[in-house]
């Protein structure tokens, strides 16, 4: 018989489209299992400030299609400290919350792991970040929507680039990971893709673009992941532009528009599955684990592994992008 009777749910770190679908799934699965649900507002900060509100089935009506998060989110410095986590624990105890679902990225799971080493209230994580950079899951909530947003934007940039014979450096999100850049680059036929996982010298970028230009392309799109060590799209454009005098060079930084918008069908379905699985995990007395999706199946991954191990991009796809772009 599971000990958990009242669970908390929060969203933490950068928001991602589909977080609301996950909150809905957590709430409704809990209600189905006769558990009470408390929404913890503004991530871990809300845990420290006891910013709690009860969630009922109807509290999560009409949100599955909405971007952002109804619980708000934050990056919380105080939760990194032992004092902050102790305050959070006391508030959870006071509110009789005996299990917590954390929807967020690896920073959020680092906090959750530390908390579970110190205190007896189990935390279960759901991967929610547009970056898709969490080890132990093929998929993170928001990635699919963000990718489609980027593809739509780059297609539009391609129209104007071709019309003007221009070379565009398009910077996309991915603080430490190139998933959005690599997949959007393949999907839009980018001439080059620059990601932190592959050390790319300015020389090899130039040769990639030159190879394509032998057949007189009317535009060039170079996708740059913001986390690339080369210094972002402006810096890279500066390094290569003198070699391509025939092109007018422009830089476009897509920025936070990648984080908003109505979640895709994939994000809604996967967030629903993960929200359900997280509550099931708490009912099964799991703690300090993340629920993920690998090869289409739900998996459980210890926070320790999810946080410590690095998820790499598929290097065959890097090669594919090179072959197809010329
Ligand atoms: O972690 C998701 C993410 O969107 C990163 O890709 C990006 O670097 C970061 O968040 C931006 O964070 P903020 O909104 O705090 O500037």
Boltz pocket constraint, residues with backbone or C-beta under 6 A from the ligand:
constraints:
  - pocket:
      binder: B
      contacts: [[A, 14], [A, 15], [A, 105], [A, 129], [A, 130], [A, 131], [A, 173], [A, 174], [A, 175], [A, 226], [A, 259]]
      max_distance: 6.0
